[in-house]
């Protein structure tokens, strides 16, 4: 859920607002997701509770957030 909100907000920021800040947010999120995919763990939660972090859910959440932001961008571009 949080990855989706962050990704959607980053995309909207990059397109509608501060391009530099939005792009940095997207790059940081992509780097975090790539690190998780490569190592199989979360940067923040690794080892805190002894549970495996399901990194695929982070990726799917981020993709869902990007997909959710697209209609907002499309609607604002139309008028």
N, CA, C and O atoms as CSV, one atom per row, in Angstrom:
chain,resi,resn,atom,element,x,y,z
A,1,UNK,N,N,0.826,-1.185,0.000
A,1,UNK,CA,C,0.000,0.000,0.000
A,1,UNK,C,C,0.875,1.255,0.000
A,1,UNK,O,O,0.645,2.177,-0.782
A,2,UNK,N,N,1.864,1.284,0.867
A,2,UNK,CA,C,2.719,2.476,0.951
A,2,UNK,C,C,3.562,2.658,-0.310
A,2,UNK,O,O,3.780,3.782,-0.763
A,3,UNK,N,N,4.033,1.543,-0.873
A,3,UNK,CA,C,4.826,1.658,-2.098
A,3,UNK,C,C,3.974,2.208,-3.242
A,3,UNK,O,O,4.463,2.977,-4.070
A,4,UNK,N,N,2.706,1.813,-3.285
A,4,UNK,CA,C,1.809,2.325,-4.310
A,4,UNK,C,C,1.529,3.807,-4.149
A,4,UNK,O,O,1.547,4.559,-5.123
A,5,UNK,N,N,1.273,4.221,-2.930
A,5,UNK,CA,C,1.039,5.643,-2.669
A,5,UNK,C,C,2.270,6.470,-3.006
A,5,UNK,O,O,2.167,7.542,-3.603
A,6,UNK,N,N,3.438,5.962,-2.616
A,6,UNK,CA,C,4.681,6.681,-2.891
A,6,UNK,C,C,4.925,6.775,-4.397
A,6,UNK,O,O,5.280,7.839,-4.905
A,7,UNK,N,N,4.734,5.656,-5.113
A,7,UNK,CA,C,4.973,5.654,-6.560
A,7,UNK,C,C,4.013,6.588,-7.278
A,7,UNK,O,O,4.425,7.348,-8.154
A,8,UNK,N,N,2.732,6.538,-6.913
A,8,UNK,CA,C,1.756,7.420,-7.543
A,8,UNK,C,C,2.049,8.881,-7.274
A,8,UNK,O,O,1.968,9.715,-8.175
A,9,UNK,N,N,2.387,9.189,-6.039
A,9,UNK,CA,C,2.717,10.577,-5.686
A,9,UNK,C,C,3.976,11.040,-6.399
A,9,UNK,O,O,4.058,12.189,-6.834
A,10,UNK,N,N,4.952,10.160,-6.521
A,10,UNK,CA,C,6.199,10.513,-7.212
A,10,UNK,C,C,5.932,10.808,-8.683
A,10,UNK,O,O,6.464,11.772,-9.234
A,11,UNK,N,N,5.111,9.979,-9.317
A,11,UNK,CA,C,4.800,10.205,-10.731
A,11,UNK,C,C,4.042,11.510,-10.918
A,11,UNK,O,O,4.356,12.289,-11.818
A,12,UNK,N,N,3.055,11.751,-10.082
A,12,UNK,CA,C,2.302,13.000,-10.186
A,12,UNK,C,C,3.205,14.206,-9.928
A,12,UNK,O,O,3.080,15.231,-10.598
A,13,UNK,N,N,4.100,14.088,-8.973
A,13,UNK,CA,C,5.034,15.176,-8.695
A,13,UNK,C,C,5.953,15.424,-9.879
A,13,UNK,O,O,6.218,16.571,-10.237
A,14,UNK,N,N,6.443,14.342,-10.490
A,14,UNK,CA,C,7.366,14.483,-11.623
A,14,UNK,C,C,6.689,15.120,-12.831
A,14,UNK,O,O,7.315,15.883,-13.567
A,15,UNK,N,N,5.426,14.813,-13.033
A,15,UNK,CA,C,4.740,15.314,-14.225
A,15,UNK,C,C,4.093,16.677,-13.987
A,15,UNK,O,O,4.191,17.568,-14.830
A,16,UNK,N,N,3.435,16.839,-12.842
A,16,UNK,CA,C,2.667,18.062,-12.588
A,16,UNK,C,C,3.405,19.127,-11.804
A,16,UNK,O,O,3.125,20.317,-11.950
A,17,UNK,N,N,4.332,18.712,-10.985
A,17,UNK,CA,C,4.946,19.662,-10.067
A,17,UNK,C,C,6.434,19.816,-10.300
A,17,UNK,O,O,6.879,20.225,-11.372
A,18,UNK,N,N,7.171,19.487,-9.297
A,18,UNK,CA,C,8.624,19.619,-9.310
A,18,UNK,C,C,9.230,18.394,-9.996
A,18,UNK,O,O,9.306,17.316,-9.407
A,19,UNK,N,N,9.657,18.571,-11.240
A,19,UNK,CA,C,10.180,17.445,-12.023
A,19,UNK,C,C,11.408,16.804,-11.377
A,19,UNK,O,O,11.541,15.580,-11.371
A,20,UNK,N,N,12.279,17.607,-10.848
A,20,UNK,CA,C,13.506,17.076,-10.245
A,20,UNK,C,C,13.166,16.232,-9.013
A,20,UNK,O,O,13.646,15.106,-8.876
A,21,UNK,N,N,12.353,16.770,-8.137
A,21,UNK,CA,C,11.985,16.047,-6.916
A,21,UNK,C,C,11.236,14.754,-7.255
A,21,UNK,O,O,11.523,13.706,-6.676
A,22,UNK,N,N,10.290,14.820,-8.177
A,22,UNK,CA,C,9.540,13.631,-8.569
A,22,UNK,C,C,10.421,12.570,-9.195
A,22,UNK,O,O,10.260,11.379,-8.928
A,23,UNK,N,N,11.357,13.007,-10.034
A,23,UNK,CA,C,12.280,12.062,-10.656
A,23,UNK,C,C,13.178,11.414,-9.623
A,23,UNK,O,O,13.436,10.212,-9.691
A,24,UNK,N,N,13.656,12.190,-8.673
A,24,UNK,CA,C,14.485,11.623,-7.598
A,24,UNK,C,C,13.685,10.598,-6.801
A,24,UNK,O,O,14.200,9.535,-6.456
A,25,UNK,N,N,12.429,10.919,-6.510
A,25,UNK,CA,C,11.590,9.974,-5.771
A,25,UNK,C,C,11.426,8.669,-6.545
A,25,UNK,O,O,11.508,7.590,-5.957
A,26,UNK,N,N,11.195,8.751,-7.850
A,26,UNK,CA,C,11.042,7.556,-8.668
A,26,UNK,C,C,12.331,6.750,-8.746
A,26,UNK,O,O,12.300,5.521,-8.702
A,27,UNK,N,N,13.461,7.436,-8.863
A,27,UNK,CA,C,14.756,6.740,-8.930
A,27,UNK,C,C,15.057,6.034,-7.612
A,27,UNK,O,O,15.533,4.898,-7.610
A,28,UNK,N,N,14.783,6.695,-6.502
A,28,UNK,CA,C,15.025,6.078,-5.190
A,28,UNK,C,C,14.126,4.857,-5.007
A,28,UNK,O,O,14.582,3.822,-4.521
A,29,UNK,N,N,12.864,4.966,-5.387
A,29,UNK,CA,C,11.958,3.829,-5.276
A,29,UNK,C,C,12.408,2.681,-6.175
A,29,UNK,O,O,12.394,1.525,-5.753
A,30,UNK,N,N,12.806,2.986,-7.403
A,30,UNK,CA,C,13.288,1.947,-8.315
A,30,UNK,C,C,14.542,1.268,-7.767
A,30,UNK,O,O,14.694,0.052,-7.882
A,31,UNK,N,N,15.440,2.056,-7.169
A,31,UNK,CA,C,16.652,1.480,-6.584
A,31,UNK,C,C,16.315,0.569,-5.406
A,31,UNK,O,O,16.909,-0.499,-5.257
A,32,UNK,N,N,15.372,0.981,-4.578
A,32,UNK,CA,C,14.958,0.161,-3.438
A,32,UNK,C,C,14.343,-1.145,-3.915
A,32,UNK,O,O,14.665,-2.211,-3.392
A,33,UNK,N,N,13.464,-1.068,-4.903
A,33,UNK,CA,C,12.833,-2.267,-5.430
A,33,UNK,C,C,13.855,-3.190,-6.100
A,33,UNK,O,O,13.769,-4.411,-5.967
A,34,UNK,N,N,14.810,-2.616,-6.810
A,34,UNK,CA,C,15.864,-3.424,-7.436
A,34,UNK,C,C,16.725,-4.100,-6.383
A,34,UNK,O,O,17.084,-5.268,-6.533
A,35,UNK,N,N,17.057,-3.386,-5.326
A,35,UNK,CA,C,17.855,-3.970,-4.242
A,35,UNK,C,C,17.100,-5.110,-3.585
A,35,UNK,O,O,17.676,-6.163,-3.307
A,36,UNK,N,N,15.826,-4.909,-3.338
A,36,UNK,CA,C,15.015,-5.966,-2.739
A,36,UNK,C,C,14.927,-7.187,-3.637
A,36,UNK,O,O,14.991,-8.321,-3.162
A,37,UNK,N,N,14.780,-6.956,-4.944
A,37,UNK,CA,C,14.693,-8.071,-5.881
A,37,UNK,C,C,16.012,-8.834,-5.950
A,37,UNK,O,O,16.021,-10.058,-6.077
A,38,UNK,N,N,17.111,-8.118,-5.868
A,38,UNK,CA,C,18.420,-8.760,-5.967
A,38,UNK,C,C,18.798,-9.517,-4.703
A,38,UNK,O,O,19.422,-10.576,-4.769
A,39,UNK,N,N,18.421,-8.973,-3.556
A,39,UNK,CA,C,18.846,-9.583,-2.288
A,39,UNK,C,C,17.746,-10.373,-1.604
A,39,UNK,O,O,18.024,-11.186,-0.722
A,40,UNK,N,N,16.497,-10.145,-1.999
A,40,UNK,CA,C,15.386,-10.848,-1.384
A,40,UNK,C,C,14.967,-10.293,-0.044
A,40,UNK,O,O,14.226,-10.945,0.692
A,41,UNK,N,N,15.423,-9.113,0.283
A,41,UNK,CA,C,15.072,-8.536,1.576
A,41,UNK,C,C,14.747,-7.071,1.502
A,41,UNK,O,O,14.995,-6.408,0.495
A,42,UNK,N,N,14.194,-6.582,2.570
A,42,UNK,CA,C,13.834,-5.180,2.658
A,42,UNK,C,C,14.949,-4.406,3.353
A,42,UNK,O,O,15.565,-4.911,4.292
A,43,UNK,N,N,15.204,-3.209,2.904
A,43,UNK,CA,C,16.227,-2.367,3.528
A,43,UNK,C,C,15.865,-2.011,4.969
A,43,UNK,O,O,16.738,-1.947,5.834
A,44,UNK,N,N,14.596,-1.784,5.219
A,44,UNK,CA,C,14.165,-1.282,6.519
A,44,UNK,C,C,13.811,-2.410,7.487
A,44,UNK,O,O,14.203,-2.371,8.653
A,45,UNK,N,N,13.087,-3.394,7.018
A,45,UNK,CA,C,12.520,-4.400,7.901
A,45,UNK,C,C,13.371,-5.656,8.073
A,45,UNK,O,O,13.002,-6.536,8.850
A,46,UNK,N,N,14.472,-5.761,7.386
A,46,UNK,CA,C,15.275,-6.977,7.446
A,46,UNK,C,C,15.699,-7.281,8.875
A,46,UNK,O,O,16.373,-6.483,9.526
A,47,UNK,N,N,15.298,-8.429,9.337
A,47,UNK,CA,C,15.736,-8.899,10.642
A,47,UNK,C,C,15.024,-8.320,11.841
A,47,UNK,O,O,15.363,-8.685,12.966
A,48,UNK,N,N,14.068,-7.448,11.669
A,48,UNK,CA,C,13.450,-6.825,12.840
A,48,UNK,C,C,12.492,-7.765,13.557
A,48,UNK,O,O,12.470,-7.799,14.787
A,49,UNK,N,N,11.706,-8.523,12.816
A,49,UNK,CA,C,10.728,-9.396,13.455
A,49,UNK,C,C,10.970,-10.863,13.133
A,49,UNK,O,O,10.248,-11.733,13.619
A,50,UNK,N,N,11.966,-11.139,12.328
A,50,UNK,CA,C,12.253,-12.511,11.967
A,50,UNK,C,C,11.396,-13.057,10.848
A,50,UNK,O,O,11.443,-14.257,10.577
A,51,UNK,N,N,10.617,-12.222,10.190
A,51,UNK,CA,C,9.768,-12.658,9.094
A,51,UNK,C,C,10.386,-12.259,7.771
A,51,UNK,O,O,11.099,-11.260,7.678
A,52,UNK,N,N,10.105,-13.053,6.747
A,52,UNK,CA,C,10.564,-12.727,5.401
A,52,UNK,C,C,9.646,-11.655,4.818
A,52,UNK,O,O,8.423,-11.764,4.916
A,53,UNK,N,N,10.214,-10.648,4.228
A,53,UNK,CA,C,9.441,-9.599,3.563
A,53,UNK,C,C,9.106,-10.083,2.161
A,53,UNK,O,O,9.987,-10.534,1.429
A,54,UNK,N,N,7.846,-9.992,1.789
A,54,UNK,CA,C,7.418,-10.415,0.458
A,54,UNK,C,C,7.681,-9.259,-0.498
A,54,UNK,O,O,6.842,-8.375,-0.677
A,55,UNK,N,N,8.857,-9.284,-1.103
A,55,UNK,CA,C,9.285,-8.161,-1.934
A,55,UNK,C,C,8.431,-8.021,-3.190
A,55,UNK,O,O,8.326,-6.925,-3.742
A,56,UNK,N,N,7.825,-9.104,-3.645
A,56,UNK,CA,C,6.968,-9.027,-4.818
A,56,UNK,C,C,5.771,-8.108,-4.563
A,56,UNK,O,O,5.300,-7.423,-5.471
A,57,UNK,N,N,5.291,-8.103,-3.330
A,57,UNK,CA,C,4.158,-7.225,-3.013
A,57,UNK,C,C,4.563,-5.756,-3.091
A,57,UNK,O,O,3.749,-4.905,-3.449
A,58,UNK,N,N,5.807,-5.458,-2.761
A,58,UNK,CA,C,6.287,-4.080,-2.888
A,58,UNK,C,C,6.300,-3.668,-4.359
A,58,UNK,O,O,5.873,-2.567,-4.707
A,59,UNK,N,N,6.789,-4.552,-5.208
A,59,UNK,CA,C,6.836,-4.254,-6.642
A,59,UNK,C,C,5.431,-4.091,-7.210
A,59,UNK,O,O,5.155,-3.131,-7.929
A,60,UNK,N,N,4.544,-5.030,-6.885
A,60,UNK,CA,C,3.171,-4.936,-7.395
A,60,UNK,C,C,2.452,-3.703,-6.848
A,60,UNK,O,O,1.669,-3.075,-7.561
A,61,UNK,N,N,2.709,-3.360,-5.613
A,61,UNK,CA,C,2.117,-2.151,-5.047
A,61,UNK,C,C,2.579,-0.912,-5.775
A,61,UNK,O,O,1.774,-0.033,-6.082
A,62,UNK,N,N,3.884,-0.831,-6.058
A,62,UNK,CA,C,4.423,0.326,-6.778
A,62,UNK,C,C,3.835,0.408,-8.187
A,62,UNK,O,O,3.476,1.491,-8.649
A,63,UNK,N,N,3.739,-0.727,-8.864
A,63,UNK,CA,C,3.141,-0.730,-10.207
A,63,UNK,C,C,1.672,-0.326,-10.150
A,63,UNK,O,O,1.185,0.389,-11.026
A,64,UNK,N,N,0.972,-0.784,-9.123
A,64,UNK,CA,C,-0.423,-0.390,-8.959
A,64,UNK,C,C,-0.568,1.101,-8.712
A,64,UNK,O,O,-1.498,1.730,-9.217
A,65,UNK,N,N,0.348,1.669,-7.935
A,65,UNK,CA,C,0.315,3.112,-7.695
A,65,UNK,C,C,0.567,3.913,-8.953
A,65,UNK,O,O,-0.071,4.940,-9.184
A,66,UNK,N,N,1.507,3.439,-9.774
A,66,UNK,CA,C,1.756,4.113,-11.050
A,66,UNK,C,C,0.547,4.017,-11.958
A,66,UNK,O,O,0.165,4.993,-12.603
A,67,UNK,N,N,-0.057,2.833,-12.007
A,67,UNK,CA,C,-1.253,2.645,-12.835
A,67,UNK,C,C,-2.407,3.508,-12.325
A,67,UNK,O,O,-3.184,4.037,-13.119
A,68,UNK,N,N,-2.518,3.648,-11.021
A,68,UNK,CA,C,-3.578,4.472,-10.454
A,68,UNK,C,C,-3.390,5.951,-10.721
A,68,UNK,O,O,-4.364,6.701,-10.771
A,69,UNK,N,N,-2.161,6.377,-10.891
A,69,UNK,CA,C,-1.889,7.788,-11.160
A,69,UNK,C,C,-2.138,8.155,-12.623
A,69,UNK,O,O,-2.386,9.319,-12.937
A,70,UNK,N,N,-2.073,7.173,-13.512
A,70,UNK,CA,C,-2.231,7.469,-14.936
A,70,UNK,C,C,-3.579,8.100,-15.289
A,70,UNK,O,O,-3.602,9.060,-16.060
A,71,UNK,N,N,-4.709,7.604,-14.760
A,71,UNK,CA,C,-5.975,8.283,-15.088
A,71,UNK,C,C,-6.017,9.732,-14.608
A,71,UNK,O,O,-6.617,10.588,-15.258
A,72,UNK,N,N,-5.385,10.002,-13.482
A,72,UNK,CA,C,-5.342,11.386,-12.993
A,72,UNK,C,C,-4.554,12.274,-13.947
A,72,UNK,O,O,-4.941,13.412,-14.212
A,73,UNK,N,N,-3.451,11.748,-14.459
A,73,UNK,CA,C,-2.646,12.510,-15.416
A,73,UNK,C,C,-3.409,12.689,-16.727
A,73,UNK,O,O,-3.391,13.768,-17.318
A,74,UNK,N,N,-4.072,11.637,-17.174
A,74,UNK,CA,C,-4.812,11.694,-18.422
A,74,UNK,C,C,-5.953,12.695,-18.331
A,74,UNK,O,O,-6.189,13.472,-19.255
A,75,UNK,N,N,-6.654,12.666,-17.210
A,75,UNK,CA,C,-7.782,13.572,-17.020
A,75,UNK,C,C,-7.318,15.026,-16.976
A,75,UNK,O,O,-7.967,15.906,-17.542
A,76,UNK,N,N,-6.187,15.279,-16.300
A,76,UNK,CA,C,-5.711,16.666,-16.233
A,76,UNK,C,C,-5.154,17.129,-17.568
A,76,UNK,O,O,-5.185,18.325,-17.861
A,77,UNK,N,N,-4.647,16.213,-18.383
A,77,UNK,CA,C,-4.121,16.597,-19.694
A,77,UNK,C,C,-5.232,16.949,-20.670
A,77,UNK,O,O,-5.023,17.708,-21.616
A,78,UNK,N,N,-6.420,16.390,-20.434
A,78,UNK,CA,C,-7.563,16.646,-21.322
A,78,UNK,C,C,-8.219,17.987,-21.064
A,78,UNK,O,O,-8.934,18.511,-21.918
A,79,UNK,N,N,-7.979,18.530,-19.910
A,79,UNK,CA,C,-8.649,19.798,-19.730
A,79,UNK,C,C,-8.655,20.252,-18.360
A,79,UNK,O,O,-9.192,21.319,-18.065
